């Protein structure tokens, strides 16, 4: 079974390398639906998996100067406390603790996948809309507050479903910062995902919902998968990949909600 996990890690890693999204959106439902992993264990393990894999991306963007650390800090100010509080409430008040919240996690994951699909499909339209309705005046204080609020929403969503730090986070930043270069938005989102998924993953670990053997098997496959996907990404049209990924997310999300 560990070989199957490694193959799954390689496949998801390749998709992440190709499209830049899909880690939590694909890995968690794959573990739940294909391998029958308990939803809470799938989410907790995937969160630490994301923290480790995205740390390399953060280092690369940081060295290139494509991370806006102010945006990252504002997102984290909302997301990290929200993630910790969400896990605390679920762990103490959900019937059966985090394991008893399986139905809630499945449903949350399903809706998060549908939102992610919408964000992937309409990312350019979201950015264009924000640019059209921008009056050109900078309101840093208002934007900072909205960024913190966005972080809160992402913190709740990611801690429950492990989905949202990628496509949803980028789409929200496109809307809040329509004049910021795309590369800086992506870099800032990846940098924010590392502490968020790390804190949420540690929270799941304390609640007993992390499988370390599974994590190791996934990493063995995903790291070369991400490397391969990144190197061939320029040869595959983005207009082909994103609709396919969005369709997969809609199908999987609908199945999780209906389950």
C-alpha positions in Angstrom: 0.0 0.0 0.0 2.9 2.4 0.6 3.9 2.0 -3.0 0.4 3.1 -4.0 0.6 6.1 -1.7 4.0 7.0 -3.3 2.5 6.7 -6.8 -0.4 8.9 -5.7 2.0 11.4 -4.3 3.9 11.5 -7.5 0.8 12.0 -9.6 -0.5 14.9 -7.5 2.9 16.4 -7.3 3.2 16.4 -11.1 -0.2 18.1 -11.3 0.9 20.7 -8.8 4.1 21.3 -10.8 2.1 21.6 -14.0 -0.7 23.9 -12.8 0.5 25.5 -9.5 -2.7 24.3 -7.8 -4.3 21.0 -6.8 -2.2 19.8 -3.8 -4.8 19.8 -1.0 -7.6 19.9 -3.6 -6.6 16.5 -5.0 -4.6 14.8 -2.3 -7.1 14.8 0.5 -10.1 13.6 -1.6 -7.8 11.0 -3.2 -6.9 9.6 0.2 -10.5 9.6 1.3 -12.3 8.3 -1.8 -9.6 6.0 -3.3 -7.8 4.7 -0.2 -10.5 4.9 2.4 -8.5 7.0 4.8 -10.4 8.6 7.6 -11.2 12.2 6.6 -9.6 13.7 9.7 -6.4 11.7 9.1 -6.4 12.6 5.4 -6.7 16.3 6.2 -4.2 16.3 9.0 -1.6 14.4 7.0 -2.1 16.4 3.9 -1.6 19.7 5.9 1.9 18.7 7.0 2.5 17.4 3.5 1.6 20.8 2.1 3.7 22.6 4.7 6.8 20.7 3.7 6.3 20.8 -0.1 5.5 24.5 -0.2 8.4 25.4 2.0 10.7 24.9 -1.0 8.5 27.1 -3.1 8.6 29.8 -0.5 12.4 29.7 -0.4 12.5 30.0 -4.2 10.1 33.0 -4.3 11.8 34.6 -1.4 15.2 34.5 -3.1 13.7 36.0 -6.2 12.0 38.8 -4.2 8.5 37.8 -5.4 7.0 37.6 -1.9 5.1 40.6 -0.4 5.8 39.9 3.2 3.3 42.5 4.4 0.5 40.7 2.6 1.7 37.4 3.9 1.8 38.8 7.5 -1.7 40.2 7.3 -3.1 36.9 6.0 -1.3 35.0 8.7 -2.7 37.4 11.4 -6.1 36.1 10.6 -5.6 32.6 9.4 -3.3 31.1 12.1 -5.5 32.1 15.1 -8.6 31.1 13.1 -7.1 27.7 12.3 -6.0 27.0 15.9 -9.4 28.1 17.3 -11.3 26.0 14.7 -9.4 22.9 15.6 -9.8 23.5 19.3 -13.5 23.9 19.0 -13.9 20.8 16.7 -11.6 18.7 18.9 -13.4 19.5 22.1 -17.1 20.0 21.1 -17.6 17.8 18.0 -19.2 14.4 19.1 -16.3 11.9 19.1 -13.7 14.6 18.8 -11.9 15.2 15.5 -12.6 11.6 14.4 -16.3 12.1 15.0 -16.3 15.2 12.8 -15.7 13.0 9.7 -19.1 14.0 8.1 -18.4 17.7 8.7 -15.0 17.4 7.2 -16.3 15.5 4.1 -18.9 18.1 3.5 -16.6 21.1 4.1 -14.0 19.5 1.8 -16.7 19.1 -0.9 -17.8 22.7 -0.8 -14.1 23.8 -0.7 -13.4 21.9 -3.8 -16.4 23.4 -5.6 -15.2 26.9 -4.6 -11.7 26.1 -5.7 -13.0 25.0 -9.2 -14.8 28.2 -9.5 -11.7 30.2 -8.5 -9.6 28.3 -11.1 -12.1 28.8 -14.0 -12.8 32.5 -13.3 -9.4 33.6 -12.0 -8.8 36.0 -14.9 -12.3 37.4 -14.8 -12.0 38.0 -11.0 -8.8 40.0 -11.6 -10.4 41.9 -14.6 -13.4 42.8 -12.5 -11.3 44.1 -9.7 -9.3 46.2 -12.1 -12.4 47.7 -13.7 -13.9 48.6 -10.3 -10.7 50.0 -8.9 -10.7 53.8 -8.7 -7.0 53.9 -8.6 -6.9 55.2 -5.1 -4.9 53.3 -2.5 -6.6 52.5 0.7 -4.0 50.5 2.6 -5.8 50.4 5.9 -9.0 49.1 4.4 -7.2 46.6 2.2 -5.1 45.4 5.2 -8.3 44.7 7.2 -9.9 42.9 4.3 -6.7 40.8 4.0 -6.8 39.8 7.6 -10.5 38.8 7.2 -9.6 36.8 4.2 -7.0 35.0 6.3 -9.6 34.2 8.9 -11.8 32.5 6.2 -8.9 30.6 4.8 -7.8 29.5 8.3 -11.2 28.0 9.1 -11.5 26.3 5.7 -7.9 25.0 5.5 -8.0 23.6 9.1 -11.2 21.6 8.4 -10.7 20.6 4.8 -7.0 21.3 3.9 -8.3 23.1 0.8 -8.3 26.8 0.1 -4.7 28.1 0.7 -3.9 27.7 -3.0 -6.5 28.7 -5.7 -8.9 30.4 -3.3 -6.1 32.4 -1.6 -4.7 33.5 -5.0 -8.2 34.5 -6.3 -8.8 36.6 -3.1 -5.5 38.3 -3.5 -6.2 39.1 -7.2 -9.4 40.8 -6.1 -7.8 42.7 -3.2 -4.6 43.6 -5.0 -5.5 43.9 -8.8 -2.5 46.0 -9.6 0.1 43.7 -8.0 2.1 41.5 -10.4 0.8 37.9 -10.7 4.1 36.4 -9.6 4.1 38.4 -6.3 0.5 37.3 -5.6 1.4 33.7 -6.2 4.6 34.0 -4.1 2.9 35.7 -1.2 0.1 33.1 -1.2 2.6 30.2 -1.2 4.6 31.9 1.6 1.4 32.3 3.7 0.4 28.7 3.1 3.5 27.3 4.8 2.8 28.7 8.4 -0.9 28.1 8.0 -0.7 24.5 7.0 2.1 23.9 9.5 0.1 25.2 12.4 -3.1 23.4 11.3 -1.1 20.2 10.7 0.5 20.4 14.2 -3.0 20.9 15.6 -4.2 17.8 13.9 -1.1 16.0 15.2 -2.1 16.9 18.8 -5.6 15.6 18.0 -4.1 12.3 16.8 -5.1 12.7 13.1 -1.7 12.5 11.4 -0.3 9.3 9.8 3.5 9.7 9.7 4.1 6.6 7.6 1.6 7.8 5.1 3.2 11.3 5.1 6.6 9.8 4.3 5.2 7.7 1.4 3.5 10.7 -0.1 6.6 12.9 0.1 8.8 10.2 -1.5 6.6 10.4 -4.6 5.5 14.0 -4.6 8.9 15.7 -4.5 10.1 14.2 -7.8 6.6 14.6 -9.2 6.6 18.4 -8.5 10.1 18.6 -10.1 9.0 16.8 -13.3 5.7 18.7 -13.5 7.5 22.1 -13.2 9.9 21.2 -16.0 7.3 20.2 -18.5 4.7 22.8 -17.6 5.9 25.1 -20.4 5.0 22.5 -22.9 1.4 22.0 -21.9 -1.1 24.8 -22.6 -2.6 26.3 -19.4 -6.0 26.7 -21.2 -6.0 22.8 -21.4 -4.9 22.0 -17.9 -7.1 24.3 -15.8 -10.5 23.3 -17.2 -9.5 19.6 -16.7 -8.4 20.2 -13.2 -11.6 22.3 -12.4 -13.8 19.5 -13.8 -12.1 16.9 -11.6 -12.6 19.1 -8.6 -16.3 19.6 -9.3 -16.8 15.8 -9.7 -14.9 14.9 -6.6 -16.5 17.7 -4.6 -20.0 16.7 -5.6 -19.3 13.1 -4.6 -18.0 14.1 -1.2 -21.0 16.3 -0.5 -23.4 13.5 -1.6 -21.5 10.8 0.3 
